[in-house]
Amino acid sequence: MYSWIQRLYIFLLLVITSFPLKASDDTNSEKFDISATLFHHVLETHDWHVADIPLGGGEYLSITIPLPWLVYNPQKKTIDFFFLLGHSEKEKNQIAQQKGYVLHHEKLYIRNENVLSPDGKPLPEFEKEVEKIGAVWKPKKGSHRVIEQDGTLIALSDELIDLSPSKTVLHMLLVGILLLIIFSKIAKEYQINKDKPPKGLQSMFEPVIIFIRDEVAKPNLGNRYEAFLPYLLTLFFFIWFSNLLGLLPLSSNIMGNISVTAALATLSLILTNINGSKDYWKHIFWFPGVSLPMKFLMLPVELIGIITKPFSLMIRLFANISAGHFMVLSLISLIFLIGKNGTSAGGTIGGILLAIPFTLFIYCLEFLVAILQAYIFTLLTCVFIGQAMASHEEHH
């Protein structure tokens, strides 16, 4: 049963959204693209976007912290280091063109304008990438090799080797520095307060450290837990702090980058297999207790199992963190969708009343997900290592 307050809230919401009061007479306003907004948050960038200041007339001043580009050009056999300083994509691309490159969707390509032959026909390697519309050749929809800029067809070359630090790399460095500062201070507090109750940061993080040691490492690794405890603690706090940083303004979605979760899963794969006992490898290559034909059938299954375990770690962490960010952004985007991108004052107010409560709920839930996913990744890594180290004698 809804209370009268809940019914009044729903009634007002329906009334407000039923009257699209015009807040603007601009009938040609650009339609809000929710998919572009979502993927812009997830995809990698080479600058740190801070804010957009409205200048009027639909123009904005974009405030960003530029990051350096470091690329190897195999055609010129040179390493180029430069900044793309500008407040818009067009300004940045103009600087890139001066250096012989093209900036397209936050990625740098070698510029090549030889798409059409002197007689005006497309070169053989680009015939499937372009189409003739009227008397003009245009890139086909979905083409990733040919784009059009200022009326010129430009071919994009993937030969470039990009070694540039991205926003995710910068934020991982910030997380690393933050962890060093915090735990260096905690280590000093342990030295000073050897026989005293914990204080300050020490009292805040000690229960978490003891929990990982006693509830994660010891039950799964037994007497050998001490050798892996530093890595497990580093893994847990790195994921946790990265997730928390992603919930703050002006930050990026570190664990929503599948390259990061793939790297962490690869480390788990390496640690699991280099610590595997002879019984672990025996169960993979010569499964005991089954007939010879079954051994050959089990072999590919076990080999695939070596990869699927860390793969599941990678996908689980990436999907859960990305999903949370997508949900928050989708709910906020409802304000612009219902408000028709600012042209409907009633729709905008209705969107706010609808989106903000749910957004706050999901946002609070994300703080729980941040530590929960760090715990799950650390626990499963520990379980996989413990299973690999287990020997037949330990079960008797």
Number of C-alpha atoms within 10 A of each C-alpha: 5 7 7 9 9 10 12 12 13 14 11 13 19 13 13 19 19 12 13 17 15 15 13 12 9 10 7 6 13 10 10 14 12 16 11 9 14 18 11 13 17 18 14 19 19 22 21 19 16 13 12 13 11 11 9 8 6 8 10 14 13 15 15 17 12 18 19 16 18 16 18 17 17 12 9 7 8 10 13 12 12 14 15 19 19 16 15 13 14 11 12 16 19 17 18 21 13 9 13 12 20 26 20 13 11 14 12 20 23 22 17 15 14 14 24 18 10 9 6 10 13 19 14 11 8 17 14 13 20 21 15 12 10 7 6 9 19 18 22 17 10 9 11 13 17 21 23 13 9 6 10 13 19 21 23 22 16 12 12 16 14 17 13 16 15 18 22 23 16 17 19 20 12 14 21 16 11 14 16 12 11 13 14 12 15 21 13 12 17 16 10 10 13 10 8 8 9 16 13 10 14 20 13 12 15 13 11 14 17 12 12 18 19 13 12 22 27 17 14 22 22 11 10 13 19 14 11 15 19 11 11 24 16 14 18 23 20 18 24 22 20 24 24 20 20 21 19 10 8 11 18 27 24 29 27 26 19 17 13 18 24 20 12 19 23 17 13 22 20 13 17 22 16 11 15 19 16 14 18 18 14 11 15 20 16 17 20 12 9 10 9 12 8 12 17 13 11 18 16 12 11 17 12 12 13 15 13 13 16 25 16 15 22 22 15 16 25 22 15 17 21 20 14 19 20 18 16 20 16 18 21 19 22 21 22 21 20 22 24 20 20 19 20 22 21 23 29 25 17 24 23 21 17 19 18 16 12 15 18 13 11 18 17 12 12 22 14 12 19 24 17 14 21 20 20 16 25 24 19 18 26 25 18 21 23 22 16 21 21 19 15 10 7 7 6 5
